């Protein structure tokens, strides 16, 4: 938000929880709006005349299968004809297992997990609309988010308590991810396990 303000943009921040937005960005010259991203009429009002719309809604992983595609569809319909460009803030799950030591934007997408396939569908939906000239679509892929407000991320679930200087008890060495159990042992180090999350 700070960077967009500094670049001269009028920023409208839209969230389910307006109070939380005020806590995070109330000190900035930002228009804060509370609403529901599944309400197409609301989305259209929020997108009206916008040069850039960022879809960066974070959902708990347990809600991805039921909510990600309907929300993406509503935002795409709501932004089309109202905004110039829609930026999908995405993650790197769409790449699947790395095929090269360094993963760049040219790496093929081949998601291996349910979450990766959902995110890939979201990208495909946006890119089809872009190809048809409905709206300019941009996909920005980032690794897992972390920090004081990224509480829907995996890293927050692991390290959030330590950031608050509280004891993290964990799962007694067992962690669940995409229906896969992995024991953290010297034979199965963190680096191997973290690769499975993609």
C-alpha positions, 0 to 999 in steps of 0.5 A, a space after each residue: 500500500 505504501 509503495 502504491 501511495 508513493 507512486 501516486 495511485 489512489 488506493 482502495 483497499 477492500 477486505 472482509 474485515 474493515 477493522 483489520 485493514 484500519 489497523 494495518 493501513 489506517 495511517 496511510 491515505 487509503 480508501 478502506 472498504 469492507 465487503 464480500 468478494 463473492 458479491 458481483 455487484 459489490 466487486 463491480 463497484 469496487 473495480 469501477 474506473 480502476 487502473 489496477 485491481 489486485 486479487 490477493 485474497 488469502 483463504 485458509 487452505 481448508 477453504 481453497 477447494 470450495 471458495 477459490 474458483 467462485 471468488 476468482 470467477 466473481 472478481 474476473 466478472 466484476 472487474 471486466 469492463 470496469 478496470 483496465 488490468 487484473 493482477 492475480 497475486 499467486 504462489 509457486 504451487 503451479 510449478 510442481 516439482 522443480 525441473 531445474 536448480 533455479 526456478 524462473 518464470 519460464 519454468 513449466 507449470 505442472 502442479 502435483 497437488 490439489 492446491 497447485 491445480 486450483 491455483 493453475 485453474 485460476 491463472 488459466 481463467 485469467 489468461 483466457 480472459 486476457 487472450 479474449 481481450 476482456 481484461 488485461 491479465 497479469 499473474 505475479 507468482 511469489 513463494 510463501 508469504 511471511 510477516 506480521 499480517 500473513 497469518 494464513 501462510 504455512 510459515 506463520 503456522 510454524 513460526 508465528 508463535 516464535 515471532 511472538 516469543 512463545 513456545 512452539 510445540 509443533 506436531 511431535 515431529 509429524 507434519 501433514 501436507 497434501 495428505 502426505 505424512 513426513 517424519 522429520 529425521 536426519 534421513 529426511 531433512 527439512 529441505 526434502 520436506 519443504 520441497 514436497 509442499 510445492 
